[in-house]
């Protein structure tokens, strides 16, 4: 498909862009010092993406409501957010450094200003005696027992004034425009939409008013030619997501519908907005604004951006429309522009995975792009646990200030055992540093457990990533990197041939001992995937033991593709307890039969999956399985609910009494054990004990069970320093 449209110059207001590629705002949390001044970490993060050819960069959210929204503050009056409020020359100097650093590469940069967090902010402030605020009386997203009291009109007007001051600070600091954070259920969205603004009196009972006032204030302070982009969820999509019953019960039958969203866009345009960045959803269905790996590509672009574009054409509104939502494949970005669904395309996580996405596409090097796998572990989970932007498949993201790939002083002979994500990253990094590398893999395929996961259709992002990884390795083989597939290594095979050995041979599965399990047909999850999910004839009822990600993904796949009756039994209080919020929420939504990966009703599973949490298998007798389930367990399907990190105390959480159980009987024709594994460090220990001359390292699951982020980051750390 023709690239010309993607790389045409275009304008947002008076701001000219080199191309139509926009970097989405991704929270630059903990990339500023405690006063809010950007550090080298943030500056180098954006410079890398400017060098990669992105036309417009947008910072992560920068709140304007310090002192009004208490959820923004950390200990000792510090903050984990960047700040541009006030008139601190010290703080503004960091922003000037950022703007001047990206400008030589031709990128323009906008700052995203946010009204604050409101009901989606940390509930910890209430536990410390502060009063959280929102648009009306609303309940905290993370701990629903914590109330957020309504902001007064006076405080809201103060926030409006703060927007103006922050905008003029940004202009003086060298920014090219403003991006307003008006979507996803944050405070600006709370003030401008149902279900959160239920004000009956005052100026802001009109749900459009706050957005209009903010835009006019910025234009008054900065001038008509200083462009403003407004980010809006055209609809929260709650009724569509959960159906009439839950919508009425949980969300009080209130949300912004698409028709109202279009009218709001028109009002904002008349107030002075120069371009619109439109998405769908909010925190309570976070899988829409943060599409996980399960979703099809550009799942709602035509429905949302395309709808706005058509409306603007009909109304003779000249503001450009920016499309967002799983646009990481170059062919999809080009399709959006070719179909006229939007004027620009926005990339978030794809530019974390590969900052040089634009330059590679322009140079027709699409196959070299490192593709996002949609796990949200390096980005969203990092924020949640107190980190900063990272990426599971790109260990340099967020560490551009300190991680450098330098040619080694002495070329060493390096053996890497295992071609999973850890082994492949170690091989690529060590080879690029000038070492002589041999990568050993006992199977016929690279990817390790990712290769097995990619056998499920819902893991298409993984498959795309592996295809890219194979292409990159093939290019390096031509340069001398040696890969030996179908080669199993034990301690007798490694003599004194290597200076460095890196063991990346992964984990080994574990099976529980259950009375009677020998009387039934069963397999371990990895073996099941390795056999392409083949089942014996006449299997209709499948039991999956293990309620983590792999158990739920296999269960959903069997229900979707084979129309089987699936039951999942998990020991934890929640299904998928260690999975990132958007991914976990979407899988629960899919499993309960409320949605589909395509976004189409006809693709919803016919048989919702039955699941038991806080439960264990007592015994198996042929096809009869007896389950001990805690009577006090909650229903397994609450995708609108977030699990809070272990280090945050929830005083309202009820502990389940272990003795309060009931016995449930179910029937299964086949059982799949998705009970995880344990680190397999046997080879590492034997090699280390042999007292050979090599330095021996152990990374990835062979050292400690973790995700792709841990595996890739740890192997890169070693390979950069040998």
N, C-alpha and C positions, 0 to 999 in steps of 0.2 A: 504494500500500500504506500502511496506517495507520502514522503516526509515533509513536503514543502509547507503545508499548512501548519504543522507542529513547530516549525522553525521560522515562521514568518514573524516579523516584528509587529507589535500591536501596542495599543495605549490603554491605560486605566486613567481616566481623566486626562490630565496633561503629562502624565508620567509615561514615557516610552520604554517598552520592554524589548529586549533582543529576540525573545521567542515566547511561546505560549505555555511554557512550563513554569508552574508555581510550586514552591515548596510549602507544604502545609505547616501550620503552626504546631509544633511539638514541644510540650512543656520543657523549658530550660531550667527546670528545678535543680537546685544545688549546682548551678553553673555560674552563680554570682556569689560574692562574699556576703557575710552576714548583714551588711548594710544595704544589700541589693545591687551593688555595683558589679557589672559583668567582669568575669575573670578571663584569663587566657583560654581556659577550657571552652567557654562559650564562643570567644572570638575565633579560635582555630576551628571549632565545629562548623561555623558558618563559612569561613574562608574555604574550607575543603569543598563545600557544596557550590560556592561561587566558582571555584576552579573547575568544577565538574560541568559547568555550563548552564545551571539553572537561571532562568530569566528573572524570576522574582522570588526573593527569600522573605519569609515571614517568621518573626520570632515566636517563641512560645508565649503563653499568656503573662502579661505584666499587670497586676492588679492596681486599681486606682483608689481603693477604699480602705486603706490601712487606717486603723482607728475607728472604723465603722463596722467592718465585718471582722469579728474577732478570730474567725477560723484561719485568717491569713498569718497570724502572729505565731512565732515560736518562742522559746525561752529567752529571757533577758531582752525583750523588745527587738529581737532579731527576726529574720524571716528566711525561709528556704526559697522564696520567690525573688526574681529580679525586681528592681524598683526604678521608676523614673519620676516619681512624684516629688513634690517639694522643689527646692532650688539648690540642692547640694551640688557644688561644683565637682566635688570628689566623685559623686555617684555619676553625674553626667559625663565626666571624662571617660568612663568606661564605655558608655554608649557611643561617644565620638570615636573612640578607638575601633569599635566594632564597625561602624559605618564606613570609616576611612579604609578599613582593612579589606572589605569586600568590593569596594567601588572599582579598584583597578581591573578587576576581572570582568566588568561589564554587567554584573548583576545589580538589580535594584533591591532595596530592602525596606519593608514595612514593619512597624512594630504592632504587635497585637495587644490592645488594651482591654482589660476585663473589669467588669463591675465587682467581681469577687466570686466567692463560692456559695455562700448561703447554705441551703440545706444539703449540699453535696460536699461541704467542708468537713474537716475532722470533728467528730463529736467530743474529742478530748477537752476542748475548751469549756464545755458545759460541766464536765467532771471536775474542772479546776475552778469553777465558780463564776465563769463568764456567761453572758447571755447571748446565745447565737441568734442571728437575725435572718429574715427572708422577706419575701414580698407580702405574704400573709402569714397566718399561723400555719406553719408547715412542720413536718416531722423529718428528722435527720435520716438521710439515706442509709447510713451504715448502722446506726442504732436507732430504730424507729421510736423508741421511748423518749428520745431527747427532742424537746420542742424548739423551734425557731420562731421567735416572736416577730410581728410585723415591723418593718422599718417605718418611721414617721415620714411624712412628706418632706419635712425639713431635712432629714438625713438623706433622702433620695435626691433632693435638689443639690445637696452638698456633693454627692457622688457625681452628679452631672457637671458641676463646676470643676471637680477633680479631673474628669475626662478632658476638659478644655485645657487645664494647666499641664497635664501629662502630654497632651498632643503637641502643645507649643514647645514643651521641653524636647520632645522627639524631633520636631522640625528643626530646632536650633542645633540639636546634636547631629543632624545630618541624615535623618531618615527621609525616605521618599514618599511616605504616606502612612496611613493608619489602617489597621485591620481590627474591626470590632468583634469581640467575642460574644456573639449573641445567640449561641446555640446550645444544644446538648443538656439543657437543664441547669446550667450555671446561673448565677444571680441575675445576669441581664435577661436571660430567658425566663427566669422565674418572675421577673417584673413585667414581662411583655406577653405572657401567654397563660392560658389554662394549661395544666390543672392547678397552678401554684398562685396565680394572681386572682384572688377572690375579693379584692377590696371593694367596698360599697360606697366609700366617700372619698373626696379629695381629687386632686389632679390626676393621680395615677390609677384611679379605677378604670380609666381608659387604657387598655392594655397596649396600645400603640405608642402612648405618650412618652414613655421613658426613652425608647429608641429614637423617636423624633427629636426630643430635647437634647439628647447626647450628640446627635449628628449636627444639629444647628449650633450647639455650643462649640464644637470642634471647628466648624466652618467659620464661625464668628472670630474665634481666636487665631486660626491659622490661615484664613483666606479661602476663597472659593476654589483656587487652583491647587490646593493641597488635597490629594485624593483620599477617599475613604472607601474601604471595602467593608461590607457588613456580612458577617457569617450568621446564617439563620437555618434552623431546622424547619423546613417548609411545613412539616407536621411531626409531632412526636410519635405518631404511628402506634399508639398504645392499644387502641381498639383493634386495629388490624393485627397486631402481634398476639393479643391474648384472648380476643373474642369478647362478646357482649357481656357475658356473666362476670368474668374477672375484671373487665374494664369498668363496669358499674360498681362492683364490690370494692375493688382496690383503688381505683382512680376517680371514683365519684362521677363517672360519665363525663369527664372534662378533659379536653386537650385542644390544641390548635389543629384544625383541619386544613387540608391543602388549600381550599378556597379562601380561608381566612389568611393563610400564609401568603397567598398571592396579593391580597389586598394590602397586607402589611408591607410587602416589598414595594408596591406602588407608592404607599405613603412615605416610605423611607427614601425612595428615589426623589420624590417631590421635595423632601427635606434636604437633599443634597448628596445622597450616597452615589458613588461613582461606579461601583461594581458589586456583584453579589456572589458570595460563595455559599452554595446551598447543599444541605445534606438532610438527613432524616434521623429521628430517634432522639433518645435522651439517656440518662443514667439508668433508668428503669428498664430499658431494652438496649443496653449499651452495644449489643452486637450490630446495630444499624450504623451508628456513627463511627464505630471502630470495627469494621467487618473482619471477622476471624478467617482462618484458613478454610473453613467449611463452605463459606459462601462462594457462589459462582462469581466470575469477574463482572465488573461494572453492574452489580446486581440491581441498583436502583437509579442509575444515572439517567436513563431515558424518562423514568417516572418522575424524577425530581428536577434535575437540571433541565431536562428536555421540556418539562411542563412549564418551567419558569421562562425558558427561552421562547417558547411558543406564545405565552401570555405577553411577554415584552414585545414581540413582533406585532401581535394584534393590537396592543395599546400604544404602539410607536414609542416605546421606552428604549432609549439607546444604551443603557448600562450593560456592559459585558457580563456574562454569566460564567462562573467558574465551576466546573464539574469535579466531584470528589467521590471516592468510594471504590476501592479495589481496581485501580487503573494502572497497576504495575507492569502489565505486559504492553510493550510498545504498540503492538497491533491494535490493542483496545483503545489506547490513547488516540491513535489516528482515526479509529472508527468513530469515536465520539465527535471529533471535529468534522469528519467527512459527512456525518449525518446531521450536522447542524444542531446537536443537542446542547452545545456549549461553545464558548469562544476561547476558553483556556482550560487546561487540565491541571489538577492539583495532585501532587505526589507527597505522601507523608513517609510511611515506613519504607517504600521503595528507595527513598533517598537516604534512609538510615542504612539499608542493606548495601546500597551502591551509590555513593555521592556522585559518581561519574556516569550515571544513567543517561543524562542528556547527551553528553559528548560521545558516548558509545553508540547511542541510537543514530546520532547525526553521522557518525563514521561508518554506519552499517555493520557495527560489531555487536548486534543484539545478543548473540550467543554467549558473549563474554560477561553479560550483566549478571551480577550476583543477585538472585531473586529473594525477596522477602518470603519467609515460610509461614507468616501469619500466626505465630505462636504467642506473640505479645510478651514473651518472657524477658527479653532484654530491654524493652521500652516501657510498657505500662507497669509490669511487675517491678521493674527497677524503681519507678516513681513511688509505687505503693510501699516499698520496703525501705525508702529513704535514700535511694540512689539518684542518678541522673540519666539522661538518654543514653542507651546502649543498644546493641543489636546482637541477636543470637548468631547470625551468620557473618557479621563483620566485626571482628574484635577491636578494630580501631575506632569505631563510632563512639563518640563521647570521650575518647582518650587521644584525640588528635594532638593535644598539647604535650603528651609525654611518650606515646608509643610511636617509634620510628623504625622503619625497615631499613637496616643498614647492612651493607656488604660485610661479611665476616672477615676478620684479619687473617685467619687461617682456615682453609677449606678442610672440613672434616668428613669422615665416612660415617653416614648416619643410617641406621636401620630403624624403620618404623613398623611396628607390628599391629596390624588392624587398620582397615580402610573405612572406618566409620567417620563421622564428622570430625572427631578429634584427630584421627590419623591423617585424614586428607588435609586438614588445616596445617598440621605439623609438617607434612611433606611439601606442601606448596610454599610455606614460609621458609623452611630450611633450604629448599632448592633456590628460591629467589635470593637468598643471602649468599649463594655460591657454594653450598655444601653438596657433596655427592650423596644422593639419597636413594635408598631402595625402600619401597613401600610393599610390605607383604600382606596379603589378604587370603584367608583360608577358603573363602567362597569364590564364586565366579563374578561377584558384583561388588561395587563400592557402595558405601552408604550405611552399612551396618543395620541398625534397627530402623533407620529412615527408609532403607530399601524395602523392608517388610511393611512399614506403615503405608508406603506409597502404593501398595497393592489395593488399598481401599480408595474408591473413587472420590470420597470426601477429602482425601489428602492430596489433591491435585497440586497444591502449592509446593508440597514436598517433592513431588515428581518433577515439577519445573525446576526446582532448585538442584535436584540431582542431575538432571539433564545438563544444566549449566556447569555443574561441578565436573562431570565427565568431559565436557568440552574443554574446560580449563586444564584439566589433567592431561588431555590428549596433546594440547599445545605444548605443555611443559615436557612431555615425553620426547617430543621432537628436539628439545633442548638438552636432553640427557637424564631427566628424571626417570628412574626405573620402577615399574610397577609389576609385581609378580602376583597374579591372581591364582586361586586354587592351590595356594601354598600355605600349609599349616606349619607354624614354627613352634618348636619346643626348645627347652634349654640345651639340648644336645646339638641343635642345628647352628647355634651362634657360638663361634669360636672367638678368636681374637681379630676378627675381620673388620670390626667397627670401632670408632672412637666414641660414638654415642648410640644408645639404644633407647627408643621411646616406646613403651608398652601402651598400646591403645586397643587392647583386645576385648574390651567391653565387660559386660556383666554375665552372670549365669542365672538362669531362671530358678525360682524356688516354688515348690509345690507343697501345700499344707498336707498333713496326714489326717485324712477323714475316714472314719469307720465306713467300710463298705464301698469305697471308691473304685475298688477293683471289679465291682459287679456291674459297672456301667461303661459306656463309651465316653471317653474324654480326651482332651489334648490341652497342652499349654499354649497360651496365646501366640507366642512367636512361632511355634511349630505349625499352628493352625494357619497363620498368615503365610508361612513359607510354603505351605501346600495349597496356596491360592484359595484358601477358605473353602476347600472341598469338604462336603459332609456326606456321611453315608446316606443311602437311599431311604426315603420315607421319614426323614427327620422333619418334624413340625414344631417341636417345642425345645428350645435351647435355654439352658441355664448358664449364666456367666457369673463366676465367683470372683469378685473384685470390682469395686465401684470407682476405680480411678479412670483416667482419660482413656487408656487403651481398652478397658472393659466396656466403657460406654460407647466408644467409637465402633468397636466390633459389633456390639449389640444393635446400635442404630443401623449399621451397614446391613446386617442380616435381616432386620425388619424391613428396610427400604428395598433392598435388591432381591431378597428371596421370600419376602412376605411371611416370615416365620414369627411364631409366638416367642417373645424373648422376655426372660426374667433375669434381673440383676440383683445380686446379694452383695452388699458392702458392709464392712465392719465399722466404718466411720459414721459420724453423725450426718455428714453430707456426702453427696456424690461429688466426685472430682474435686476434693478439698484443696489440692495444691495447684489447680489450674487457674490461669489468669481469668479475671472477671468476664470480659467479652466472650472468650472461648467457652468458658463454663456455662455462661448464661445461654449462649446459642445452642449448645448441645442439649441442655435441659429442655429448651424450647422445641428443639427438633424431636427429642425423645418422647415428649408429652403429646406430640401430634398437633402442635399449634403452628408450625411453620416448616419451610423447606429451604434447601440450599439455593434453589433457583429463585426464591421469593414468590413462586407460583403455588396457588392452593392445590392444584392437581398433583403436585409432587410431594404433598404431605403424606407421611406414613399412614397406612390404613389401620395398623394395630399399635397403638401407643404402648410403650414398654413399661412393664410392671417392675418396680424397683423397691427393695427393702434396704433401708439404712440401719445402722446400729444393730446389725444382725450377723449371725454366723450359721454355718451349716453344722447340724448335729450329726447326721449320718445319712448314708445313701443306701438304698436297697433296690437294686435294679433301676427302674425309672422313677421310683418314689424317693423324694428328697424331703427331709425334715429340717426346718429352719427355726432357730430360736431368735425371735425379734423383740426388741425393746418396745413395750406398750406405749411408752411416752414419746417415741420418736415422732418427729414432724414429717409431714408429707415431703417426698423427695423433690418435688417440682415447684421451685420458687425462683424462676430465672430473674425476677425483678429485685432479688435480694442479693446483697454482696456479703461475702465472708470477710471478716476483718482480720488483720494480721495477728499473729500470736502474741506480739508484744504490746498490743492494745487491750486493756481490760474492759470487758463489758459487764457491768454490775447487774445487768438485767438478764444475763444468760442463765438458763436453768440447766443444772446438771442432771443427767439421766440416772435413775437408780438402776444399777446393773442387775439387781434381782427381780426387777419388774418385767418379766418376759412372757411372751406367748409363743406357742408352738404352731407353726404354719406348715402345712403340707402342700407340696407342689409336685408336678410330674415333668420330667425332662427326658427327651430322647437322646440328648447329647449335652455334655458339660464342657465348658471352656474355662480354664483357670487363668485369670488375668491378675495374678497375685504378685506381680513384680519380680524382682531379682535381687541379687547381692553382688557386690564388687568381686571381680575375679582377678585377684592380684597374685595368684600362684606363680605364673610365669615370671612376673617382675621379681618376686622374692627369690626364686631359684637363680635367676640371672644375676641378681645383686649379690647372692651368696657365693657365686662361682669364682669371685675374685679375679674376674677378667679385667682387662685394661680399660674397658669402656665405662663411661658414665651412663648409668641406667636410671631412667625416669618412668614414672607411672602416672598417666593422666586419664581423664574421662571416666567412664563407668567402671573401668578396671581398678580405679582408685577409690571412687566414691560415686554412688548413684546420683545422677543429676539430669539436667536437660541439655539441650543443644548449646545453650549459652555457656554453661559451665564447661562443657567439653571443648568447644572451640576456643574460648578465652584462655583456658589453662594450657592447651597445647600450643597456642600461639605464643604465650608467655615464655614457654620453654624454648621453642624454636627460634624466637628472636634473640635469645641470649646464650645459645650454645656456640 
